[in-house]
Amino acid sequence: MASVLSAPHFHNEEAAYAYVEARLWPTGPVCPHCGASGEKIGRLNGKSTRVGVRKCYACRKPFTVKIGTIFESSHVKLHVWLQAMQLMASSKKGVSTNQLSRILGVTLQTAWFMGHRIRLAMAPAPGSSGPIGGEGKTVGADETYLAKSPKTRKPVGHVPHARNEAVVLSLVERGGNIRSLYLDDKNVRKALDKHLDRDSRLVTDKAQHYKNVVWAGNHEAVDHSKFEWSRGDVHTNTLEGFFSIFKRGLVGVYQHMDEKHLDRYLAEFDFRQNTRAKLGINDTMRADIILQGVKGKRLTYQTSDRA
């Protein structure tokens, strides 16, 4: 059995362009400037022409498949981008910037930026995600604090789960997708109002912020303080397992996630959970799904510090 990374598009630039073009232009090249296609598009084959360059004879502008994607204006070879995407798609707990830098042979700054662009491709397109759940559907909700372990020494006067500690709220639809949110200046109730369909059946633990929640559907909870972990299909075990993987990635791989980039890290873990092997999606298929998400997304050094 041959290695996945032995495929031509991971090593040859022309093969990489052909691979990306086949997935982003399934019906043929489309000009990103004017939208022309078909006979109005030609390939430039001059000796000094870069790989993958085409010309639109409608607006007379050159372009490549990288225009309008996370690859635009990047000097990194396209086949190196595909290697990075495969690595991040196949690593359950993520790949650190240092690891990407060593494997791909790029600088630390380049590896960091590539990682964030790929995380952006993993995230849903802006405005494409409505409230999760719906009539007849069950949605589990739970939150976790991204604080140091209780076993570590705390400064005098430390208040557990204080308001200044980062909180992650995750919602998972039974048989559907998971969605994680970083709650900086928002409380759990406001997040539920925005991201949860009010006709859903809500399943949580008995944390204080879920009390007195009135839904058109219903709300059931398990009481962890009484060692009740499940009652029939009422449980938060799916989310507890997800948080376990996320925190292993946080502590063991990334070690630190800046709050202003936390939404992209959450999108990365959400993506892998929503395209896990149990759903019949292998690593190559997962990388192809990432590739489909590169369109219409741009991240520059000037905007990378925005969530």
C-alpha positions, 0 to 999 in steps of 0.5 A: 500500500503506497503512502498517501503523501507519495501522490504526484500533487504533493511533489510536483507543482504542475500536478498540484495545479491540476489537482486543485483546478479539478476540484475548484473548477469542475466544469472548467476555468472561470475568470475571477475578474469577470466570470467568463468561462469556456472558449474565452479562457486560454492557457499561457504556455510561454517559456517564462510563464508561471505554472497555472497561469491562464488569460481571460480574453473577455477582460484580457486579464491573467489569473490562476486558480489561486485568485480569490482563495487562501492561496492568493498572494502566497509565495509558498508552492501550491504542492507545499500547501497541499502537504500542509492541508493533508497533515492538518486534516489527518492529525486528530489533535492538530499540528503545531507551527514548529512541526509544520515548519520542520516538515515543510521546510518553511520559516516559523512565520510562514508555517504559522500563517499557513496554519491560520489560513487553513483553519479559515478554510475549515470554518463555515463561510460567513453567514452560511450557518443558521441556528443549530437544531430545529423541531424534533431535533435534540441539541446538547450544550455544554461549556468548558473553561480554558484555565490551568488545571486545578492541580497547578499552583494558583496565585493567592486570591484566585477565584475559580471560573472567574469572569475573566477566564476564557469559556468555550460553549459547544452545541452538538445536534444529535446525528448532526454537526458540532459548533463551538463558540468562544465566549469573551464578553457574552454569557451562555444565555445570549449565545444560546439565543443566537445559535440554537433553534428555539424549537429544539429539545435542549440537553445539558447538565445542571449548571446555573446558567441553564436554569430558567431557560424557557424553550418552545421545545423542552429542556432536560438535564443530568446532575453531575453533582449527584454522579448522574452521567446519563439518563437514557439519551439525556447526557453530555458525553459527546461534548465531554469527549470533544472537550477532551480532544480539544484540551489535549490539542491545546496542552499537548500540541499548541500549548497556547492559543491566543484569545484573538485567534481562538475562534479559528482553533475552535473551527479546526477542531469542529471541522475534524469532529464533523468529518470524523472517520466514523462518518466514513470520511478518510484523511484524503477526503477530509483534505479535499473538503478543506480544499473546497473551503478555500474559495472566497476566503482571504486572510492577510497579515493585517487581518490575521489578528481579528477573530 
